[in-house]
């Protein structure tokens, strides 16, 4: 502990204080006596404090202990068994008692494994981090923040030198300014058998039927024969054997651009002896330009003949697929300009596929059209699905026609095998079904394992929220017994007074046979109660569930994709209310005059039936029924457009429309309206990979495409999206960056922003970008990594050392130069000076009569003293009264025993009559009522001998009382 000054020469001013204070003390005539002495004492102290503050007074503590921070590179390029953990433990054993150390692990991010401590307990790095990258700069940055004593501190960097994010040299220069050296323990990277695809190149734009070439660059540490495969949108284009040599290899493959749209290409290399598979793949994108193309998804085979005939007449290409082969990659959907869902139910799509369709419309401008039928709209289970969001209609019927009352019992398997997403989606399905039902409907929910349990007793839906909250409470546990649960639900349902009664059974397992099924199913048929079954996964007894549904006049569903459960339940709830299908011939009426109205000026054919829906507020209803229900509706949804046609196009409900001479023209016009509103992107996009960040540099190729900003939506194959604003750096040029931690193919949608609002009319189109695997997995070359010379420069910059695995004692070796830890007292001195200044003002300005203060204090003291004396006198008086009563009792006792002795001697015995006793009591009362002074005087007359005998007297009195009692 010591004291030092930043400006010690300022202390010379202290020599002038005494003469100045003496001079002003003699000259000041306003104050005198004690006040004058106090004021000048305060001023002297005030000036001293100010001088000390100006001189920069500080206290300091000398530190002789070392502070060591280990920064350990834990990226994937580091050898797993390099002895680093043992070296760390051994090096800590050589530290002195007060030396401290900390441990930091670094990968993509830096994590503090152990804060600064002097306890060398058993320890090894184990924190979770992203090992796909090596960010040494951030590790050194965090280490610097832990050092409180730079002069006695060091950073020990344990790495293989493969830095691919940030710059360790930049951080080293900052540490040099703090005086913190960096010691490096370089761990040699093990050379393994590895073959990697460095790049896959092909033209970014192609025309349909154009020939082009794939250029594949491969680097390898081994030589041999491998197999090179090329994929287009996960469809294999080519597989060929290749001879791979050590070092760089180039291969060229020819191909033909067959289908239009944005295509994702992937190259893969397979080779015996390859120890690392993560770098065996490369990606690329290309846009094939041609005529527009429509994807038709039909619910039944040969259902779309009228649609295809109309598209052919309009020279629009198309492709027909079943929902089971619908694409699972967003990039593949971008090959189409519009999607038509022709009478296909929602349960035939996975949840991810429906989200992908919604994303394709909202973010990437792809069109969507839904054509009606018995498996479409609400009848197809699209209530509250992502596809419903993109359509211009809602599935529920708000304020519509009278629908028969429904009694519905949901029987849900909650056994242990239903844990996780299964039970959560089952609850979501039940809740969505409840939301579809009306207040006059009755619902009950039975959950079962080995025994049934009423989650919701059958009740009218007067409070949907209460029912939904009860459904949320279902937890998975136990076994699977189906019959008791079905029987419990059926017994309650048959007592209800609903017009239609239905049960839905959901299970993922099997149940033992029970003879009661036959009788129960027969009774269900007699009471017009239907049952549908839903099986999840491979373990269900499919035949048994189909038999149950068939016998109970219901439907059986079997799915391996649990995400389809909500759609199945919604469809079942809607199908029980057949009023969703309106079987009533009518001639549609024109509801809105717009650009489509010209197609119907000469009249429109009649419609036999349609599926009832509700148009959304922002949608345009073109044609409506007399109800009025929407028949033809369109709207803009995000970047794309969608159309709803609620009747069918097979001729069953729309025979007159199919035979109408203008049908092909009208239908083609509806489909073309949904096409993306851009022909080609007016922007050139360049991407630069910087570690885990993609830097986007966008240049406008058209002067009409210059806006305030651009919004880029980057989406991967799993529909995970990120938004980034691209700022205009110069007119027509935009820059931004987005972190992407996973390699693969991404689709970017660019949207102009003007005055803070997105412009759907200025859509910039979809662009594919490729994020290669992390540089961490590249086969090392001299460029792009920290070489031995770079590591040497790192230690040279900070005057550090190169450490060795064989000498762990080097870490804490060497003498420590004592360092000072300073504590500035300037603030404290100024605060004290301010307080003295205020006190000085108070003494000079406030006039206090000290005689009054003394008198007030003296009076208070005297009053308190008088109170204490009175309390003492009262206590003494009480004690005197007690002694006097004892003496009176003694006299009575002596008199009594004196009379007894006279009797024994032959003397007369006094007659203790009531009168004599009353006189004795009056004498006692008179004695007690004597003034205290007299009592005090009487006590003063007592002899010491009498007082000493008081205790013996009391004892004798007690003994006499006992004898008298006997």
N, C-alpha and C positions, 0 to 999 in steps of 0.2 A: 504494500500500500504506500503510495507516495503522492506528492503534489507537484504539478508543473504548470507553467504559464506559456501561452502562445506568444505573448508580447511582454517579456519581463521588464523591459526598459520603462514601461508605463508605471511600474511600482515606484519609480523615483518621485512621482507626484506625492507619495505618502510623506516625504520630507517637508513638504510645504503645508501640510495640514495643521501642525501645531501652531506656527506663527500666525496663520490666517485665523484660526479659531480664537487665539488669545486676543488678536487685534479687534475682531468683531465683538468679543465678549466684553471688552472694556468700553467699546464705543456704544453698545446697545444700552439705552437708558429706559426702554419701555418695560422691561422685565426686571425683576429683582428676586432675591432670595432663592428658594428651592426651585421655583418654576424656571428661572433663568439658567440654573445649573443643569436642569433636566433637558431643556431645549437644546443647549449647546452640546450636551452629551449625545443626544439623538442625531444632531446634524453631523457630528464627528463620525459616528458609526455609519450614517448614510453615505457620506463621502468615501469612506473606506470601502464599503461594499461596491460602490460604483467603480472605483479604481480597480478593484479586484476583477469585476466583471469585464471591464475594458481590457485588462491585461490577459483575459482568456484563461482564467483559473480552471484547472482540471485535476481530478484525482485519477490515479491509474493503479492497475493491479498487474503484476508480472505473471505471465503464464509460461511455464516451461514444458507443458505436456504437448504431445503431437496430436494432430487430427488427420486421419487418413480416410478417404472415401474411395471404396472400390466401385468401379463402373464395369459391369460384366456384360459383354455382348452375348445375348442368348438367342440370336437369330438362327434360322435353320442351317445356315452355312457353317456354323460352329460345330466341331466334332463333339459327339455326345459324350465320349469317354476320353477326355483329354487330361484328367487329373486336376481340373480346375478347383473342384470343391475341396479336395484334400489339400491342395496348395493354399487355398484361402484359410482353412482351419489352422494349418501349420504356421502360416505367416502371422496370424493373430497371436499365437502363443509367444512370440518374441517381443511383444509390446510391453512397455513398462506399466506400472500399476495405474497411473493417472492418464495414460495415453488413450485416445478415443478413436473409434472407427465407425463407419457406416457402409452400407452395401446398397447399390442401385443396379437393377437389371434394365437392359434396354433392348428393344426390338423395333417395332414401328413406333412405340411410345416408351417413355422411361417410367419405371416404377420403383419406389423406395421399398426395398426389402427389409431393411433395418435402419432405424434412425440412429443418430450419433449416441454411442454408448461406450463405456469402458469395461463392460462385462463380456469376457470371451467365451460365451456359452456355445454349445454345439449348434451349428447353424449351416444351412445350405439354401441357395436361392430357389424359390418355388412359386413366386407370384405369377399370376396369369397375365400374358401379354400376347401381342400378335407377332409371331416369329417370321412372317413372310418378308419383312424388311429389316434393315439395319440402320438405325438412326443414332449414330454416335454423338452427334452435336447435341441432341436433346439430353442424352445421358450426362454429358459434361456440364450442360446448363443446370440440371437439377443438382448435380454434385456441388457446383459452385454456390448454390443457394444454401447448402447445409453447413458451409464453412463459416464459423464465427471468428476465427483467428487465422487469417490468411498467411501471416508470417511463419507460422509453425504448422502449416497444412500442406498436404500433397494429395493428388488424385492418381489412383492406380487404374489404368485402362487395360482391361483384359479383352482382346479381340483378335480376330483373324485378319483384320484389315479390309474386309469386304464392306465398305460403306456405300450405300445406295440412296440414302436420303440425307439432305442437309450437308453441312461442311464442318468437319471437326477442326480444320485449320482455322476457320473463322472464330470458333469458340476458343481455340488455343490462344489466339492473339488477345482476346479479352481477358483470359486468365493470366496472361503474362503481365498485363497492366495491374492486376491485383497482387502479383508476386506469388502465384500458385503454380508450382511445377507439375507436369504430367509425366508420370512413369508409365511405361507401356510394357505389358507382358503379351508378346505376340504369339498366338497359338497357330501353328501351321495348319492350313486347310488340307485335309486328306484328299488325295486324288483318287476318285472312284471311277468305275466303269459307267460312263454316262453318255447318252446321245440325246440331243435336244434340237427342236425345231426353232431356228432363230427368227424366221419370218415367212409369211405367206403373202405373195403379191399377185394382183390381177387388176385389170382396168376398173376404175370406180364407176364408169358408165358404159353400158353395152346396149346394142340394139338387138331386138329379137332376131334369132337365126344368125347372129354374128359369131364367127369363130374367135376364140381367144386362148391365151395360155396361162397356166398356173406356174408361178416361179416359187420354188420351195428351197429355202436355205437351211441346211442342217449342219450342226457342229457336233463333233464326237471325240471322245477320248479313246475309243476302241475302234478297231476295224472289223468288218464282217458284213454279212448279208442281212438286210432288214426288209420290212414291208411298209410301203407308203400308201396311205389311204386318203382319198379326197371325198368330202361330203358336201352336198348342197341342201341346206335346210334339213339336216339329219338324214338325208337320203344319200346313200353311197353312190358316187359317180365313177370312181375308179379305185382299183387296188393293184399295185404292181410291186414286184421285187426290185430292190435297189442295192447296189454295192456301196457301202459307206466306208470311207477311209478316215484316219485320224485327222482332225482339223476341220476345215470348212469344206462343205459339199453343196453343189447346186444341182437342182433337178427341175426340168421343165415338162409339163404335161399339157396336152391340147384338149380343148373342150368346146362345146357349142352352147350359146345362150338360147334356151328353148322357151322358157316361160317368163312373162313380164313381171315386174315388181322388184322390190328390194329383197335380195337374197343374201343369206349368211352362208359362208363357206368355211370349211374346217379341214385342216390337214393333220394327220396323225402318223407317227412313226413307231413301229414295233420292231424290237431287236433283242435277240438273246443276250443275256449278260448285262442288260441295262439295269442299274441299281436305283434310278430315280425316274418316276413316271410323270411327275407334275409338270415337267418341261417338254413333254412329248406331243404337245398340241399347239397349233397356231390357227388364228382366225383372220377372216377378211370379209368385207362387204362389197357388193356391187349392185347397181341399179340397172335393171334390164328394162329398156324403154320399148313400149309397143302399144297396142290398142288396149282399152280398158277391159278389165276382167272381173266377173262376178262369181262369188262362191255361194252355191245353193246347198243348204243343209236340209234334207227332207226326212220326215218322220217315218215314211214307208217307201219301199222301192216303187219306182215308176209313178211317183205322185206329182212330178213336176213337168209333165209333158207340155202342158199349156204354157207354163212359164218359159221353158226353153224355146218353144216355137216363137213366142213373142220376142225373146232376146235375139234369136237368129234373124228375125226380120229387121231388127234394129242394128244388126252387125255388132253385137256385143258378145264377147267371148265369155264363157262360163265353165264352171266345173261343179259337178254334183258329187256330194259325199254323204255318207251316213254320219250321224252325230258321234258314233263310237270312234271314228277316225278323224275327228276334228283336231286341228293342230294344237299342240301344247306350247308352242313358242310364238311370242308376239311378233318376232321378225318374219315368220312365215306368213302371218296374217297380212302384213304390209304388202304382200305380193298381189292383193286383191283391192279393187276399188270400192266394192260393196259386198255385204253379206245378206243373203235372204234366208230366213228361218221359215220353212214351209211346213206348218202343222207338225211341229216337233215339240215334245214335252220337255220341261226343264230338268226332270230327273235323269235325262240321258246326257246331260252335261255335268262335268265336275264343277265345284265351286270356283276353282282356279280358272277354268275355261270361260265361265260366265264373267268373271272379273276381267279376263283378257279381252273379251268382246267389248265390254263397257269402256275399258281403257283405249282400245283401238278406235272407238268412235269419239270419245271425249278429247283424247290427247293427240291422236294421229290422223284425224279427219276421215277415217274409213266410214262408208255409209252402212246403214242397217235398215232392213225391212222385215217385218213380221207379217206372214200371211195366215189367216185364220183357219180354223178347223176344230175338231173335237179335242185335239191335244195342244191347243195353242192358248195364249193369253192366260186368263185365270183358270181355265179348264186344264191347262198344261202345267200349273203349279208355279207360275212366274211371280206370284205375289212376294213383294219385298226381296227380289233378287237383283243382282247388279244389272241384268238385262232390262228389268222393269225401269230402272233409273234412266236408261238410255232411250226408252220408248216414249212416245208422246201421250200414252194413255196409262192409267192406273188400273189394277186388276179388281179392286173392290168396287162394289156398286153403291155409291153414296146417294141415299135418298131415292133409290130405284124402286122397281115393282115389288110386290109382295112375294117373299120367298118363304117356302114352307119351313115351319119350325124344325129344328134339328136337335136330336139328343145324341151326344157323342161321348164315348168312353175311350180314353187312351190308356192302353196297357203297355207299360214301358219296363223293359228288363233293366234292372239296376245291379246285376251281379258284378263280381269283381272284375270279370273280363271286359266290362263296359267302362272301365276307368279311363281317364284322360279325355281326349277329344271326342270319343264316342258318346259319353254321357253328356258332355257339354252340348254337342250338336243335337242329341236327342231332346234335351231341354229346350234348345233354341227352336226345334221343330214343333214341340208342343206349344210353346209360347206364340209362335207365328200362327199356328192353327187357331188358338184362342183369339188372337187379334182379328182373324178373318170372320169370326162368328158374331152374331148379333145379340142384343140384350135379351130377346125372347128365347134364344137357344139355351140348351142345358149341356153342361160339360162336366166330366169327372175324370180324374187321373188316378190310375192304380199303378204303383211301382212294386215290382216283385223281385225277390231273390228266392230263398227257400220258402218264404211266406209272402202273401200279398199285403200291401200297406196302402191305405187310402191317403194319397197326397192331397187330393182335392175331392171331397165328397160331392156327388152329383148336385149341381145347383145352377140356378139361372145366372146368366152373365150380367148381373147388375153392377158388379165391380170387377172389371177385368184386371186391374192392377193387383188386387188382392190374390186373384187366382194365379197370376204370373209370378208373384213373389213366392207363393207356395211351391210352384214348379221349380223355381230356382234352388230350393232347399234339397232337392234330390241328390243323394250321394251314392256312389257305387260300393257294393259289398255283397258277400254271400254267394250262394249257388244259384241254380236256375230251375224253377218249377213253374211251368206255364199253366197247367190246368187249373190249380186253385185261383190264380189271378184272373183267368178268363171267366171262371164260374162266378167269382165275386163281382166282377164288372157286369156280367150278363144279368145276374139276379137283381141288381139295382136298375139296369137299363130297361128291363121289361116292365118295371113299375112306373116308368115315366110316361107322361102324356104328350110326347112330341109326335109330330106328323111323320118324321123320318128318323130312324134309329140306326146308328152305325157304331162299330168298334174298330179300332186300329191296334194291332199287336206289333210291337217292335222288340226284336231279340237278336242276339249275336251267337247263340249257342243252341244246345239241344236239351230236350227234356224227356224224361221217362214216359212210357205209355200209360194211359189211364182209361179204363172202360167207360168213364163218364163222358168222353168226347162225343160219341155217337148220339146219346140222348140229348146232350146240350145243343148240338148242331141242329138236330131235328126240331127242338123247341124254338131255336132262333128263327128257323124258316117259318114255323107256324106263327110266330109273333112279328114276322116281317122285319127282323133285325139282321143286318148284314155285317160281315167281318172281312177286313183286309189285313194282310200280313206283310211285314217288312223284315227281311233278313239282311244282316250285315256280316260280311266276311266269309271266309272259307269254312268255318266250323259249324255253320247253321245246317239244320236238317231241311234242305230245300224241298224235298218231296213232301215232307210232313206239312210245311207251311203252305205249299201250293194246294194240298188236299184240304186243309182248313179253309182257305179262301174260296175254293171251288164249292165246297159243301155249304158254305154260308153266303153264297151269291156275291162274293166280294172280289178283290183283285190281289194278286200276290206280286210282291216286288223283291228282287234280290240284287244287292249292290255290294261291291267291294270298295266303293268310294263313299266314305261316310259323309262327305260334304254335300251329297245329293239328298240327304235326309230331309232338310227343310222343304225342298221342292216337292218331295213325295207327299209329305204331310199336307202341304198347302193344296196340292192337287186333289187329294182325297177329300179334304173339307169342301172344296168347291164342287167336286163332282157329285156330292150328295145333294147339292142344291141345283138341280138341272135347269132352273130358271135362268142360269147364265147363258144358255143357248136359247135364242129367240126364234122360234119356228113360226114365222108370220110373214107372208109375202108382202112386199111394199116397193114403192118406187122411191129411191133416195132423193132427198132434197139438197140443194146447194146451200151451204151454211155461210160460206165466206167467198167474197169476190176477190180473186187474185189471179196470178198468171196461169193457174190451172183451170180457172173457170171457163176459159175459151174452149176447152176440150169437151165441155158439157152443155154448150149453148143450144145444141140441137136435141137435147134430152138425153136421158140415161136409161139403161135397161133396169128391169126389176130384179130384186134380190129375194131369195126364198128364206134364208136364215143367216144368222151371224152370232158372234159371241159378244155378249154385252160387256162393255168396259166404261170407264169414265175418263174423259179427255182432261189432260192437265191444263192448268191455267194459262201457261205460256204457249200452248200448242195451237195450231190452226186446224180447225175442223172443216174439211172441204165438203164432204158429204155426210149426211146424218139420216137416221131413221125417224119415224114419227114419235118415238118414245120421249125425247130424242136421245138416241145413242149415237156415238161416233161410228161411221163406217170407214171413212178415209180421213186420216189425220197425219199431219207432218209437223216437224219442228227442228230447230237448231239446238244441238246438244254439244256444248263445248266447241271443239274444232270440227265436229262432224255433224251429219244430218241423219234423221231417221224417219221412217214412214210406217204407219200401222194400217193394214187392211183387215178388218175384223170378220169378213166373210171368207169363204174358201175360194180356191181357183182350180178345183177339180171338176166343177160342173154340178156337184151335188146340191150346193146352196146357191150357185151363181151361174146356172145354165144359160140364162139370157145374156149375161156379160161375156161368157166365153164365145158365144155365137155372134156377138156384136162385131160389126165390121171395123170399128175403131179400137177394139180391145188391144191389139198388139201395139198400136201407136200410143195409146194412153198408158199401158203398163210400162212400156220402154221409157216413156217420159218420166214416170214416177221413179223408176230405178236410176235413171241418169241424174235425176235431181239429187240423189244421195251421194253421187261421186264426189271425191275430194275437189275443193275449189281452187286448186293450183295445178298447173301443168308441170312445171319444173321449178326447182328451188332457185331463187334469185340470189343465193349466197354461196360462196366458196368457204368451206370449213376446213381448217387445218388443226390438227391435234398434236400436242407434244406431251410425252409422258415424263413426269418429274417425280420419281419415287412412286408414291401411291396417289398422286394427283394428276389429273388430265387438264392441261391448259388448252382452252378453246380460243382460236383466233378466227373470227368470222369476218369476211369481206363481202360487201354488197356489190353485185355485178350489174345492178340496175339502179339508176338514180331514183326511181320511184320506190325503191325498197329501203330507203334510208329513214329510220325512225329513231325516237329518243333512246330506246333500249331494246334488247331482245331477251325474251325469256326462253331458256333452254330446259326442257324436261328430259332427263336421262333415265331410261328404263332398261332393266335387265330382263332375262328370260323368265325370272320368277315374279315379274311385275312389281319389283321394288323400284320406286321412283325417287329421284332427287331433282329439285328445281334450283336453278342458278340464274341470276341476272347477269347478262353480258353488258358491260358498260361501254359506251361509245367513246373511244380514245381519240380518234380523228374522224372527220366526216366519212361515214360508210364503213368504218372499221370498229369491231367490237371484241372485247376480251373478257375472259372470266376463267375460273378454274373450279373443278369439282373433285372431291376425294372419292376414289373408287378402290376399295380394298380387295376386290375379287377380280380375277382375270376372267375374260370371256367377251361375248359380243353384246353391245349395247345399242339401243336405238335412241336417237336424239330428235326431238320435235322442237322446232324454233317457231316462236310466236312474237310478232312485233308488239311493242308497247309504246303508246303515244299519249302524253299527258296523264300518265299513271294508269291507263286503261288498256287491256288486251284487245287487239284488233283481230277478229275472226276473219275479216275480209282480206287480211294481208298475210295469211298463213304461209310460212316459209318451207313447209314440207318436212319429210322425214329423212334423216341421215343416219347411216350406220357407222359406228366406230368400234374399234377393237382395242381391248385392254390386254396386252400380253401378260404372261406369267411374270411374277416379280423378278427383278434382276438378281434377287437372292439365289435363284435357281439356275442362273446362266452359268455356262461353263466359263471359268475365269480366263480373261485375256488382259493384256497390259492396260488397255484403256478402259475407263469407267470405274476402276476400283482403286483402293488405296494400296499402292505398291510399297515395297520395303523402303524406298527412298522417301515416300510420303510420310510413313510412320517415323522415320528418322528425323524428318523435318519437324514433325509434331513435337518430339522430345527436345529438339534443338531450340525451337521457338520459346519454350517455357523453361529451358535449362533442366529438363527432366532426365530420367535414366531409362535404359533398356533392362528389364528384369528377366529372370530365368526361372523356369519351373523347378530347377535343381537347387535354387538358393532362395527359399521363402523368407529367410531372415533379412534379406535386402530391404524389404518394405519399411521396417521400423529402424533400420540401421542408421548410424550417424547421430551426431550431437544436435540438439535443438537450440537454436538461438532464442533466448528469452524474448518474448514479445509483450508489449504493453496493451492492456485493454483500458481505454480512456473513458472517463465519465465526465462530461462537460457540466460545470457548475454555474454557467452563466445565467441560465434561466432561474435557478434557485436564488442566486445573489440578487437578481433584479426584483424578484418577488419580495424578498426581505427588505430591499431598499424601498420598494413601494409602501410596504407596511410601516416602515419607520417614518417615511414622509407623511403618511396620513396621521400617525401618532404625533408627529411634530406639530402639524396643523391643529390637532385637537388640543394640545397643551397650550399653544399660543393663543388660540381663538376662544376657547371655552374658559369662562371665569367661574371657579368653584369655591364656595365658602367652606373651608375645611373645618371651621369651628362647628358649623351646622352638621357636617358629616360626622364629626366626632361625637357631638351631642346625641345625634340619632342613633349611632352605634352603641353609645353608653346606655341610653334609655332601653334599648332593646336587650342589652345584657342584663340590666337590673331587673327587668320584667321576667326574664327567663330564670334569674336566680331566685326571685321571690316565689315563683311557681314551684321550683324544686324544693325550697324550704317548707312550703305549705304541705307538699306531698310527704316530706319526711316527718313533719309533726303529726300528720294524720296517721301514718304508719305506727309511730311511737304510742299514740293514744290508744289505738286498737290493741296493741300488745299489752298496755297497762290494764285495760279492761279484762282481758283474758286472765291475767295474773290475779286480779282482785277477785274474780269469780271463784278461782281455785282456792284462794285463802278463805273465803266465806264457807265454802264446802268443808274445808279443813276444820274450821271452828265448830260447825254443826256436828262433824264426826267426833271431834274431841269431846264435845258436850255429851253426846250420846254414850260414848264409851266411859266417860267420867261417871255418869249416873249408874251404869252397870257395875262399875267398881264399888260405888257407895252401897249398892244393894248387897253385893257380896260381903261388904264390911258391916252390914246391918243398918245402913242408913235408909232414909225414905227414897222411894222411887218416884221421880217426877211423872205427872200424868200428862202424856203427850196427846192432848185432845186436838180436835179440829181447830179450835180457837187458837191454841198455841202454835199450831203449824201455820195458820194464816198469818200470825204475827211474825213468824220467821220469814215467810215469803215476802211480807211487806218490808221487812228490814233489808232483805236482799235487793228488792227493787229500789229502796232508798239509797242503798250504797251504789247501785249502778247509775242512778240519776245524779250523782254528785258531779260538780264541775270538774273539768279535766285538770285544772290547776291544783284542785284539792287532791285529786288522785295522784297527780305527780308529786305533790308534797308528801302524801302518805307513803308513796313508794320511796321517797327520799329518806323517810324515817326508819325504813326497814333495815334490819341488821344484815350483814353478809351471811351470818349463820342461818337466819330464817330463809333467805333466798337459796342457800345451798341445800336446805332440806326440802325444797318444793317438789323435787322429783320423787323423793321417798314418800312424801305425803300422798301424791297421786297414786302411787303403787298401793299404799295401804287402803286408800279409798276404794280402789277397784276390788281388792281382796274382800273388803267388808261387804261390798255389794253382792259378790258371789255367795258369801255365807248367808246373807239375808234371803237370797233367792232360794237357798236350800231349806 
